[in-house]
Amino acid sequence: MGRFLLGAVAVVVGLFVVGAIATWLFHLLFSSIFYLIVGALVVGGAIWLYARAKRTIGSGRNQRRIEAAAATWRQRNR
């Protein structure tokens, strides 16, 4: 009976240790994936905002106004 009890306790302790290690690994894996997704969203959003701002500034009337202001500044500061 003592040998059976010792074996049962060893199995329970072993399952606890394996469960703790598995939980730690899953947490590490999923938190890493979560941080990668958040980082990709932040970088993608920054690129999208930069492209949108560049397109807004560099097109049409605003671009002509910027070029005219730069030409005027160059003429005044010769």
PDB file of N, CA, C and O in Angstrom:
ATOM      1  N   MET A   1       0.830  -1.196   0.000  1.00  0.00           N
ATOM      2  CA  MET A   1       0.000   0.000   0.000  1.00  0.00           C
ATOM      3  C   MET A   1       0.867   1.249   0.000  1.00  0.00           C
ATOM      4  O   MET A   1       0.527   2.229  -0.663  1.00  0.00           O
ATOM      5  N   GLY A   2       1.969   1.238   0.722  1.00  0.00           N
ATOM      6  CA  GLY A   2       2.840   2.394   0.805  1.00  0.00           C
ATOM      7  C   GLY A   2       3.477   2.725  -0.538  1.00  0.00           C
ATOM      8  O   GLY A   2       3.689   3.888  -0.883  1.00  0.00           O
ATOM      9  N   ARG A   3       3.774   1.667  -1.280  1.00  0.00           N
ATOM     10  CA  ARG A   3       4.375   1.872  -2.586  1.00  0.00           C
ATOM     11  C   ARG A   3       3.371   2.492  -3.559  1.00  0.00           C
ATOM     12  O   ARG A   3       3.731   3.349  -4.366  1.00  0.00           O
ATOM     13  N   PHE A   4       2.118   2.057  -3.479  1.00  0.00           N
ATOM     14  CA  PHE A   4       1.057   2.622  -4.325  1.00  0.00           C
ATOM     15  C   PHE A   4       0.839   4.108  -4.001  1.00  0.00           C
ATOM     16  O   PHE A   4       0.696   4.932  -4.904  1.00  0.00           O
ATOM     17  N   LEU A   5       0.816   4.433  -2.723  1.00  0.00           N
ATOM     18  CA  LEU A   5       0.630   5.819  -2.291  1.00  0.00           C
ATOM     19  C   LEU A   5       1.781   6.699  -2.774  1.00  0.00           C
ATOM     20  O   LEU A   5       1.553   7.821  -3.226  1.00  0.00           O
ATOM     21  N   LEU A   6       2.990   6.211  -2.684  1.00  0.00           N
ATOM     22  CA  LEU A   6       4.157   6.953  -3.148  1.00  0.00           C
ATOM     23  C   LEU A   6       4.081   7.169  -4.667  1.00  0.00           C
ATOM     24  O   LEU A   6       4.402   8.254  -5.153  1.00  0.00           O
ATOM     25  N   GLY A   7       3.663   6.158  -5.406  1.00  0.00           N
ATOM     26  CA  GLY A   7       3.514   6.274  -6.861  1.00  0.00           C
ATOM     27  C   GLY A   7       2.421   7.265  -7.235  1.00  0.00           C
ATOM     28  O   GLY A   7       2.588   8.048  -8.170  1.00  0.00           O
ATOM     29  N   ALA A   8       1.306   7.238  -6.514  1.00  0.00           N
ATOM     30  CA  ALA A   8       0.197   8.149  -6.783  1.00  0.00           C
ATOM     31  C   ALA A   8       0.609   9.595  -6.511  1.00  0.00           C
ATOM     32  O   ALA A   8       0.279  10.493  -7.286  1.00  0.00           O
ATOM     33  N   VAL A   9       1.327   9.819  -5.416  1.00  0.00           N
ATOM     34  CA  VAL A   9       1.805  11.166  -5.097  1.00  0.00           C
ATOM     35  C   VAL A   9       2.792  11.632  -6.158  1.00  0.00           C
ATOM     36  O   VAL A   9       2.763  12.797  -6.552  1.00  0.00           O
ATOM     37  N   ALA A  10       3.656  10.752  -6.623  1.00  0.00           N
ATOM     38  CA  ALA A  10       4.630  11.115  -7.658  1.00  0.00           C
ATOM     39  C   ALA A  10       3.921  11.487  -8.961  1.00  0.00           C
ATOM     40  O   ALA A  10       4.325  12.428  -9.644  1.00  0.00           O
ATOM     41  N   VAL A  11       2.863  10.747  -9.303  1.00  0.00           N
ATOM     42  CA  VAL A  11       2.096  11.064 -10.517  1.00  0.00           C
ATOM     43  C   VAL A  11       1.431  12.434 -10.379  1.00  0.00           C
ATOM     44  O   VAL A  11       1.470  13.230 -11.317  1.00  0.00           O
ATOM     45  N   VAL A  12       0.829  12.716  -9.243  1.00  0.00           N
ATOM     46  CA  VAL A  12       0.155  14.001  -9.032  1.00  0.00           C
ATOM     47  C   VAL A  12       1.162  15.149  -9.083  1.00  0.00           C
ATOM     48  O   VAL A  12       0.898  16.176  -9.708  1.00  0.00           O
ATOM     49  N   VAL A  13       2.303  14.983  -8.434  1.00  0.00           N
ATOM     50  CA  VAL A  13       3.334  16.018  -8.453  1.00  0.00           C
ATOM     51  C   VAL A  13       3.871  16.201  -9.873  1.00  0.00           C
ATOM     52  O   VAL A  13       4.091  17.327 -10.318  1.00  0.00           O
ATOM     53  N   GLY A  14       4.077  15.108 -10.570  1.00  0.00           N
ATOM     54  CA  GLY A  14       4.548  15.182 -11.956  1.00  0.00           C
ATOM     55  C   GLY A  14       3.566  15.910 -12.856  1.00  0.00           C
ATOM     56  O   GLY A  14       3.964  16.741 -13.671  1.00  0.00           O
ATOM     57  N   LEU A  15       2.284  15.601 -12.712  1.00  0.00           N
ATOM     58  CA  LEU A  15       1.257  16.296 -13.500  1.00  0.00           C
ATOM     59  C   LEU A  15       1.208  17.789 -13.169  1.00  0.00           C
ATOM     60  O   LEU A  15       1.014  18.625 -14.052  1.00  0.00           O
ATOM     61  N   PHE A  16       1.386  18.108 -11.897  1.00  0.00           N
ATOM     62  CA  PHE A  16       1.399  19.513 -11.492  1.00  0.00           C
ATOM     63  C   PHE A  16       2.575  20.248 -12.126  1.00  0.00           C
ATOM     64  O   PHE A  16       2.411  21.354 -12.641  1.00  0.00           O
ATOM     65  N   VAL A  17       3.745  19.647 -12.093  1.00  0.00           N
ATOM     66  CA  VAL A  17       4.947  20.283 -12.655  1.00  0.00           C
ATOM     67  C   VAL A  17       4.793  20.439 -14.176  1.00  0.00           C
ATOM     68  O   VAL A  17       5.096  21.500 -14.723  1.00  0.00           O
ATOM     69  N   VAL A  18       4.328  19.395 -14.851  1.00  0.00           N
ATOM     70  CA  VAL A  18       4.138  19.471 -16.297  1.00  0.00           C
ATOM     71  C   VAL A  18       3.078  20.521 -16.643  1.00  0.00           C
ATOM     72  O   VAL A  18       3.241  21.272 -17.605  1.00  0.00           O
ATOM     73  N   GLY A  19       2.022  20.574 -15.881  1.00  0.00           N
ATOM     74  CA  GLY A  19       0.977  21.578 -16.111  1.00  0.00           C
ATOM     75  C   GLY A  19       1.486  22.990 -15.907  1.00  0.00           C
ATOM     76  O   GLY A  19       1.139  23.893 -16.669  1.00  0.00           O
ATOM     77  N   ALA A  20       2.310  23.190 -14.880  1.00  0.00           N
ATOM     78  CA  ALA A  20       2.867  24.517 -14.614  1.00  0.00           C
ATOM     79  C   ALA A  20       3.800  24.946 -15.745  1.00  0.00           C
ATOM     80  O   ALA A  20       3.766  26.098 -16.178  1.00  0.00           O
ATOM     81  N   ILE A  21       4.632  24.019 -16.223  1.00  0.00           N
ATOM     82  CA  ILE A  21       5.542  24.343 -17.325  1.00  0.00           C
ATOM     83  C   ILE A  21       4.759  24.620 -18.603  1.00  0.00           C
ATOM     84  O   ILE A  21       5.081  25.562 -19.326  1.00  0.00           O
ATOM     85  N   ALA A  22       3.741  23.819 -18.892  1.00  0.00           N
ATOM     86  CA  ALA A  22       2.927  24.021 -20.091  1.00  0.00           C
ATOM     87  C   ALA A  22       2.192  25.360 -20.028  1.00  0.00           C
ATOM     88  O   ALA A  22       2.116  26.072 -21.029  1.00  0.00           O
ATOM     89  N   THR A  23       1.658  25.701 -18.871  1.00  0.00           N
ATOM     90  CA  THR A  23       0.973  26.987 -18.716  1.00  0.00           C
ATOM     91  C   THR A  23       1.940  28.141 -18.945  1.00  0.00           C
ATOM     92  O   THR A  23       1.595  29.121 -19.606  1.00  0.00           O
ATOM     93  N   TRP A  24       3.136  28.031 -18.408  1.00  0.00           N
ATOM     94  CA  TRP A  24       4.145  29.077 -18.591  1.00  0.00           C
ATOM     95  C   TRP A  24       4.524  29.218 -20.069  1.00  0.00           C
ATOM     96  O   TRP A  24       4.653  30.334 -20.574  1.00  0.00           O
ATOM     97  N   LEU A  25       4.703  28.084 -20.763  1.00  0.00           N
ATOM     98  CA  LEU A  25       5.070  28.134 -22.186  1.00  0.00           C
ATOM     99  C   LEU A  25       3.949  28.718 -23.036  1.00  0.00           C
ATOM    100  O   LEU A  25       4.205  29.527 -23.929  1.00  0.00           O
ATOM    101  N   PHE A  26       2.706  28.315 -22.767  1.00  0.00           N
ATOM    102  CA  PHE A  26       1.580  28.867 -23.529  1.00  0.00           C
ATOM    103  C   PHE A  26       1.449  30.367 -23.291  1.00  0.00           C
ATOM    104  O   PHE A  26       1.198  31.129 -24.225  1.00  0.00           O
ATOM    105  N   HIS A  27       1.616  30.785 -22.056  1.00  0.00           N
ATOM    106  CA  HIS A  27       1.542  32.217 -21.752  1.00  0.00           C
ATOM    107  C   HIS A  27       2.645  32.976 -22.489  1.00  0.00           C
ATOM    108  O   HIS A  27       2.393  34.038 -23.058  1.00  0.00           O
ATOM    109  N   LEU A  28       3.850  32.445 -22.481  1.00  0.00           N
ATOM    110  CA  LEU A  28       4.972  33.072 -23.175  1.00  0.00           C
ATOM    111  C   LEU A  28       4.696  33.148 -24.680  1.00  0.00           C
ATOM    112  O   LEU A  28       4.928  34.182 -25.307  1.00  0.00           O
ATOM    113  N   LEU A  29       4.208  32.060 -25.247  1.00  0.00           N
ATOM    114  CA  LEU A  29       3.929  32.008 -26.681  1.00  0.00           C
ATOM    115  C   LEU A  29       2.837  32.990 -27.070  1.00  0.00           C
ATOM    116  O   LEU A  29       3.012  33.776 -28.002  1.00  0.00           O
ATOM    117  N   PHE A  30       1.718  32.955 -26.372  1.00  0.00           N
ATOM    118  CA  PHE A  30       0.601  33.820 -26.741  1.00  0.00           C
ATOM    119  C   PHE A  30       0.866  35.283 -26.443  1.00  0.00           C
ATOM    120  O   PHE A  30       0.398  36.152 -27.179  1.00  0.00           O
ATOM    121  N   SER A  31       1.599  35.578 -25.388  1.00  0.00           N
ATOM    122  CA  SER A  31       1.925  36.988 -25.120  1.00  0.00           C
ATOM    123  C   SER A  31       2.883  37.511 -26.180  1.00  0.00           C
ATOM    124  O   SER A  31       2.790  38.673 -26.577  1.00  0.00           O
ATOM    125  N   SER A  32       3.804  36.667 -26.645  1.00  0.00           N
ATOM    126  CA  SER A  32       4.711  37.082 -27.719  1.00  0.00           C
ATOM    127  C   SER A  32       3.934  37.345 -29.000  1.00  0.00           C
ATOM    128  O   SER A  32       4.177  38.341 -29.681  1.00  0.00           O
ATOM    129  N   ILE A  33       3.009  36.466 -29.328  1.00  0.00           N
ATOM    130  CA  ILE A  33       2.190  36.663 -30.527  1.00  0.00           C
ATOM    131  C   ILE A  33       1.357  37.937 -30.381  1.00  0.00           C
ATOM    132  O   ILE A  33       1.218  38.701 -31.335  1.00  0.00           O
ATOM    133  N   PHE A  34       0.807  38.164 -29.196  1.00  0.00           N
ATOM    134  CA  PHE A  34       0.018  39.370 -28.960  1.00  0.00           C
ATOM    135  C   PHE A  34       0.863  40.626 -29.167  1.00  0.00           C
ATOM    136  O   PHE A  34       0.413  41.576 -29.808  1.00  0.00           O
ATOM    137  N   TYR A  35       2.087  40.637 -28.628  1.00  0.00           N
ATOM    138  CA  TYR A  35       2.956  41.797 -28.789  1.00  0.00           C
ATOM    139  C   TYR A  35       3.359  41.990 -30.247  1.00  0.00           C
ATOM    140  O   TYR A  35       3.477  43.126 -30.706  1.00  0.00           O
ATOM    141  N   LEU A  36       3.572  40.904 -30.980  1.00  0.00           N
ATOM    142  CA  LEU A  36       3.891  41.022 -32.404  1.00  0.00           C
ATOM    143  C   LEU A  36       2.727  41.617 -33.184  1.00  0.00           C
ATOM    144  O   LEU A  36       2.930  42.456 -34.061  1.00  0.00           O
ATOM    145  N   ILE A  37       1.515  41.188 -32.872  1.00  0.00           N
ATOM    146  CA  ILE A  37       0.332  41.718 -33.563  1.00  0.00           C
ATOM    147  C   ILE A  37       0.154  43.191 -33.249  1.00  0.00           C
ATOM    148  O   ILE A  37      -0.099  43.988 -34.153  1.00  0.00           O
ATOM    149  N   VAL A  38       0.281  43.566 -31.989  1.00  0.00           N
ATOM    150  CA  VAL A  38       0.137  44.979 -31.613  1.00  0.00           C
ATOM    151  C   VAL A  38       1.225  45.819 -32.276  1.00  0.00           C
ATOM    152  O   VAL A  38       0.945  46.909 -32.777  1.00  0.00           O
ATOM    153  N   GLY A  39       2.451  45.329 -32.283  1.00  0.00           N
ATOM    154  CA  GLY A  39       3.540  46.055 -32.944  1.00  0.00           C
ATOM    155  C   GLY A  39       3.295  46.219 -34.431  1.00  0.00           C
ATOM    156  O   GLY A  39       3.540  47.291 -34.984  1.00  0.00           O
ATOM    157  N   ALA A  40       2.811  45.168 -35.087  1.00  0.00           N
ATOM    158  CA  ALA A  40       2.518  45.253 -36.521  1.00  0.00           C
ATOM    159  C   ALA A  40       1.400  46.247 -36.788  1.00  0.00           C
ATOM    160  O   ALA A  40       1.454  46.986 -37.771  1.00  0.00           O
ATOM    161  N   LEU A  41       0.391  46.278 -35.933  1.00  0.00           N
ATOM    162  CA  LEU A  41      -0.694  47.245 -36.112  1.00  0.00           C
ATOM    163  C   LEU A  41      -0.204  48.682 -35.928  1.00  0.00           C
ATOM    164  O   LEU A  41      -0.605  49.576 -36.673  1.00  0.00           O
ATOM    165  N   VAL A  42       0.650  48.899 -34.952  1.00  0.00           N
ATOM    166  CA  VAL A  42       1.175  50.244 -34.715  1.00  0.00           C
ATOM    167  C   VAL A  42       2.039  50.699 -35.886  1.00  0.00           C
ATOM    168  O   VAL A  42       1.885  51.822 -36.367  1.00  0.00           O
ATOM    169  N   VAL A  43       2.945  49.841 -36.349  1.00  0.00           N
ATOM    170  CA  VAL A  43       3.813  50.205 -37.476  1.00  0.00           C
ATOM    171  C   VAL A  43       2.991  50.384 -38.740  1.00  0.00           C
ATOM    172  O   VAL A  43       3.212  51.337 -39.487  1.00  0.00           O
ATOM    173  N   GLY A  44       2.052  49.490 -38.992  1.00  0.00           N
ATOM    174  CA  GLY A  44       1.187  49.626 -40.167  1.00  0.00           C
ATOM    175  C   GLY A  44       0.364  50.897 -40.126  1.00  0.00           C
ATOM    176  O   GLY A  44       0.207  51.567 -41.146  1.00  0.00           O
ATOM    177  N   GLY A  45      -0.161  51.236 -38.962  1.00  0.00           N
ATOM    178  CA  GLY A  45      -0.928  52.472 -38.819  1.00  0.00           C
ATOM    179  C   GLY A  45      -0.070  53.702 -39.042  1.00  0.00           C
ATOM    180  O   GLY A  45      -0.513  54.672 -39.657  1.00  0.00           O
ATOM    181  N   ALA A  46       1.161  53.664 -38.544  1.00  0.00           N
ATOM    182  CA  ALA A  46       2.069  54.798 -38.743  1.00  0.00           C
ATOM    183  C   ALA A  46       2.406  54.970 -40.221  1.00  0.00           C
ATOM    184  O   ALA A  46       2.441  56.092 -40.726  1.00  0.00           O
ATOM    185  N   ILE A  47       2.651  53.865 -40.909  1.00  0.00           N
ATOM    186  CA  ILE A  47       2.942  53.936 -42.345  1.00  0.00           C
ATOM    187  C   ILE A  47       1.734  54.472 -43.101  1.00  0.00           C
ATOM    188  O   ILE A  47       1.881  55.300 -44.001  1.00  0.00           O
ATOM    189  N   TRP A  48       0.553  54.010 -42.747  1.00  0.00           N
ATOM    190  CA  TRP A  48      -0.669  54.479 -43.412  1.00  0.00           C
ATOM    191  C   TRP A  48      -0.875  55.980 -43.182  1.00  0.00           C
ATOM    192  O   TRP A  48      -1.207  56.713 -44.112  1.00  0.00           O
ATOM    193  N   LEU A  49      -0.675  56.435 -41.930  1.00  0.00           N
ATOM    194  CA  LEU A  49      -0.828  57.860 -41.642  1.00  0.00           C
ATOM    195  C   LEU A  49       0.209  58.698 -42.383  1.00  0.00           C
ATOM    196  O   LEU A  49      -0.109  59.772 -42.892  1.00  0.00           O
ATOM    197  N   TYR A  50       1.442  58.211 -42.445  1.00  0.00           N
ATOM    198  CA  TYR A  50       2.491  58.930 -43.158  1.00  0.00           C
ATOM    199  C   TYR A  50       2.151  59.044 -44.636  1.00  0.00           C
ATOM    200  O   TYR A  50       2.291  60.118 -45.222  1.00  0.00           O
ATOM    201  N   ALA A  51       1.706  57.953 -45.245  1.00  0.00           N
ATOM    202  CA  ALA A  51       1.361  57.976 -46.666  1.00  0.00           C
ATOM    203  C   ALA A  51       0.180  58.907 -46.924  1.00  0.00           C
ATOM    204  O   ALA A  51       0.155  59.628 -47.921  1.00  0.00           O
ATOM    205  N   ARG A  52      -0.782  58.885 -46.031  1.00  0.00           N
ATOM    206  CA  ARG A  52      -1.954  59.751 -46.204  1.00  0.00           C
ATOM    207  C   ARG A  52      -1.565  61.227 -46.072  1.00  0.00           C
ATOM    208  O   ARG A  52      -2.015  62.061 -46.858  1.00  0.00           O
ATOM    209  N   ALA A  53      -0.740  61.545 -45.090  1.00  0.00           N
ATOM    210  CA  ALA A  53      -0.295  62.931 -44.915  1.00  0.00           C
ATOM    211  C   ALA A  53       0.547  63.380 -46.101  1.00  0.00           C
ATOM    212  O   ALA A  53       0.405  64.508 -46.573  1.00  0.00           O
ATOM    213  N   LYS A  54       1.414  62.514 -46.577  1.00  0.00           N
ATOM    214  CA  LYS A  54       2.265  62.850 -47.714  1.00  0.00           C
ATOM    215  C   LYS A  54       1.424  63.083 -48.963  1.00  0.00           C
ATOM    216  O   LYS A  54       1.686  64.012 -49.727  1.00  0.00           O
ATOM    217  N   ARG A  55       0.416  62.241 -49.172  1.00  0.00           N
ATOM    218  CA  ARG A  55      -0.467  62.397 -50.319  1.00  0.00           C
ATOM    219  C   ARG A  55      -1.267  63.708 -50.206  1.00  0.00           C
ATOM    220  O   ARG A  55      -1.487  64.388 -51.208  1.00  0.00           O
ATOM    221  N   THR A  56      -1.692  64.051 -49.008  1.00  0.00           N
ATOM    222  CA  THR A  56      -2.469  65.274 -48.811  1.00  0.00           C
ATOM    223  C   THR A  56      -1.609  66.510 -49.065  1.00  0.00           C
ATOM    224  O   THR A  56      -2.048  67.446 -49.733  1.00  0.00           O
ATOM    225  N   ILE A  57      -0.393  66.514 -48.536  1.00  0.00           N
ATOM    226  CA  ILE A  57       0.485  67.671 -48.702  1.00  0.00           C
ATOM    227  C   ILE A  57       1.000  67.760 -50.132  1.00  0.00           C
ATOM    228  O   ILE A  57       1.104  68.852 -50.691  1.00  0.00           O
ATOM    229  N   GLY A  58       1.318  66.625 -50.719  1.00  0.00           N
ATOM    230  CA  GLY A  58       1.987  66.633 -52.002  1.00  0.00           C
ATOM    231  C   GLY A  58       1.080  66.677 -53.206  1.00  0.00           C
ATOM    232  O   GLY A  58       1.555  66.453 -54.320  1.00  0.00           O
ATOM    233  N   SER A  59      -0.177  66.948 -53.048  1.00  0.00           N
ATOM    234  CA  SER A  59      -1.057  66.909 -54.213  1.00  0.00           C
ATOM    235  C   SER A  59      -1.825  68.214 -54.354  1.00  0.00           C
ATOM    236  O   SER A  59      -2.225  68.834 -53.368  1.00  0.00           O
ATOM    237  N   GLY A  60      -2.017  68.606 -55.586  1.00  0.00           N
ATOM    238  CA  GLY A  60      -2.928  69.697 -55.898  1.00  0.00           C
ATOM    239  C   GLY A  60      -2.488  71.052 -55.418  1.00  0.00           C
ATOM    240  O   GLY A  60      -1.313  71.414 -55.489  1.00  0.00           O
ATOM    241  N   ARG A  61      -3.446  71.784 -54.933  1.00  0.00           N
ATOM    242  CA  ARG A  61      -3.284  73.186 -54.568  1.00  0.00           C
ATOM    243  C   ARG A  61      -2.233  73.386 -53.481  1.00  0.00           C
ATOM    244  O   ARG A  61      -1.439  74.324 -53.545  1.00  0.00           O
ATOM    245  N   ASN A  62      -2.228  72.520 -52.501  1.00  0.00           N
ATOM    246  CA  ASN A  62      -1.263  72.675 -51.404  1.00  0.00           C
ATOM    247  C   ASN A  62       0.175  72.583 -51.900  1.00  0.00           C
ATOM    248  O   ASN A  62       1.038  73.342 -51.460  1.00  0.00           O
ATOM    249  N   GLN A  63       0.429  71.655 -52.811  1.00  0.00           N
ATOM    250  CA  GLN A  63       1.783  71.514 -53.330  1.00  0.00           C
ATOM    251  C   GLN A  63       2.201  72.769 -54.096  1.00  0.00           C
ATOM    252  O   GLN A  63       3.333  73.234 -53.961  1.00  0.00           O
ATOM    253  N   ARG A  64       1.299  73.305 -54.888  1.00  0.00           N
ATOM    254  CA  ARG A  64       1.623  74.535 -55.634  1.00  0.00           C
ATOM    255  C   ARG A  64       1.866  75.695 -54.674  1.00  0.00           C
ATOM    256  O   ARG A  64       2.746  76.518 -54.922  1.00  0.00           O
ATOM    257  N   ARG A  65       1.111  75.778 -53.590  1.00  0.00           N
ATOM    258  CA  ARG A  65       1.316  76.840 -52.606  1.00  0.00           C
ATOM    259  C   ARG A  65       2.670  76.701 -51.931  1.00  0.00           C
ATOM    260  O   ARG A  65       3.362  77.697 -51.719  1.00  0.00           O
ATOM    261  N   ILE A  66       3.056  75.472 -51.590  1.00  0.00           N
ATOM    262  CA  ILE A  66       4.353  75.246 -50.953  1.00  0.00           C
ATOM    263  C   ILE A  66       5.482  75.623 -51.908  1.00  0.00           C
ATOM    264  O   ILE A  66       6.453  76.265 -51.506  1.00  0.00           O
ATOM    265  N   GLU A  67       5.353  75.223 -53.173  1.00  0.00           N
ATOM    266  CA  GLU A  67       6.387  75.553 -54.156  1.00  0.00           C
ATOM    267  C   GLU A  67       6.479  77.059 -54.378  1.00  0.00           C
ATOM    268  O   GLU A  67       7.581  77.596 -54.496  1.00  0.00           O
ATOM    269  N   ALA A  68       5.341  77.747 -54.438  1.00  0.00           N
ATOM    270  CA  ALA A  68       5.347  79.198 -54.629  1.00  0.00           C
ATOM    271  C   ALA A  68       5.989  79.898 -53.424  1.00  0.00           C
ATOM    272  O   ALA A  68       6.748  80.853 -53.588  1.00  0.00           O
ATOM    273  N   ALA A  69       5.683  79.423 -52.226  1.00  0.00           N
ATOM    274  CA  ALA A  69       6.270  80.020 -51.020  1.00  0.00           C
ATOM    275  C   ALA A  69       7.783  79.791 -51.002  1.00  0.00           C
ATOM    276  O   ALA A  69       8.540  80.683 -50.622  1.00  0.00           O
ATOM    277  N   ALA A  70       8.219  78.615 -51.406  1.00  0.00           N
ATOM    278  CA  ALA A  70       9.652  78.327 -51.433  1.00  0.00           C
ATOM    279  C   ALA A  70      10.347  79.196 -52.473  1.00  0.00           C
ATOM    280  O   ALA A  70      11.448  79.689 -52.226  1.00  0.00           O
ATOM    281  N   ALA A  71       9.722  79.394 -53.634  1.00  0.00           N
ATOM    282  CA  ALA A  71      10.314  80.242 -54.675  1.00  0.00           C
ATOM    283  C   ALA A  71      10.411  81.688 -54.189  1.00  0.00           C
ATOM    284  O   ALA A  71      11.422  82.353 -54.414  1.00  0.00           O
ATOM    285  N   THR A  72       9.376  82.165 -53.534  1.00  0.00           N
ATOM    286  CA  THR A  72       9.390  83.524 -53.000  1.00  0.00           C
ATOM    287  C   THR A  72      10.492  83.674 -51.952  1.00  0.00           C
ATOM    288  O   THR A  72      11.207  84.676 -51.941  1.00  0.00           O
ATOM    289  N   TRP A  73      10.627  82.700 -51.089  1.00  0.00           N
ATOM    290  CA  TRP A  73      11.650  82.751 -50.052  1.00  0.00           C
ATOM    291  C   TRP A  73      13.049  82.764 -50.692  1.00  0.00           C
ATOM    292  O   TRP A  73      13.925  83.504 -50.245  1.00  0.00           O
ATOM    293  N   ARG A  74      13.255  81.960 -51.718  1.00  0.00           N
ATOM    294  CA  ARG A  74      14.547  81.933 -52.391  1.00  0.00           C
ATOM    295  C   ARG A  74      14.841  83.274 -53.051  1.00  0.00           C
ATOM    296  O   ARG A  74      15.987  83.722 -53.020  1.00  0.00           O
ATOM    297  N   GLN A  75      13.854  83.925 -53.644  1.00  0.00           N
ATOM    298  CA  GLN A  75      14.069  85.212 -54.290  1.00  0.00           C
ATOM    299  C   GLN A  75      14.405  86.295 -53.274  1.00  0.00           C
ATOM    300  O   GLN A  75      15.256  87.145 -53.534  1.00  0.00           O
ATOM    301  N   ARG A  76      13.766  86.272 -52.152  1.00  0.00           N
ATOM    302  CA  ARG A  76      14.006  87.297 -51.125  1.00  0.00           C
ATOM    303  C   ARG A  76      15.360  87.105 -50.445  1.00  0.00           C
ATOM    304  O   ARG A  76      15.992  88.080 -50.039  1.00  0.00           O
ATOM    305  N   ASN A  77      15.796  85.890 -50.320  1.00  0.00           N
ATOM    306  CA  ASN A  77      17.018  85.597 -49.561  1.00  0.00           C
ATOM    307  C   ASN A  77      18.192  85.243 -50.471  1.00  0.00           C
ATOM    308  O   ASN A  77      18.908  84.275 -50.214  1.00  0.00           O
ATOM    309  N   ARG A  78      18.389  86.015 -51.522  1.00  0.00           N
ATOM    310  CA  ARG A  78      19.528  85.776 -52.401  1.00  0.00           C
ATOM    311  C   ARG A  78      20.779  86.354 -51.814  1.00  0.00           C
ATOM    312  O   ARG A  78      21.848  86.250 -52.416  1.00  0.00           O
TER     313      ARG A  78
END
